[in-house]
Amino acid sequence: GSTGSQQIVVEGPLCEDYYKIRELLYSQFFLL
């Protein structure tokens, strides 16, 4: 399989916020 779909590139200030939110979402899912 290709790992390209796994990688998402976000440029600009949104990048930091995106990863922060993604970490929070993943932590939420793991807690469930």
N, C-alpha and C positions, 0 to 999 in steps of 0.2 A: 504493500500500500504506500501511498504518498503521504509525507508528513506536512505537505504544504498547507493542507486544510487546518492543521493544528496551529500553524503560526499566523498570528494576526498583527499586522504592522499599523500602528496608529501614530501619526506625527502630530507634534504640537502639544500644548498643555493637556489635551485630553488624554494623552498617553498615560501619564502618571495617575490621573484620576481613574482611568479605565482599569489599570492593573490593581489599584487599591480596591475598587469596587469588586473586581473579579475575585480577589483574594477573600473578601468578605463573603461573597456569594458561595465560593467553594467551602469556606469554613461553615457556613450555614448548612450546606448540603451534607457535609461530613457529620454534623451534629445530629441530623435527622436519623 
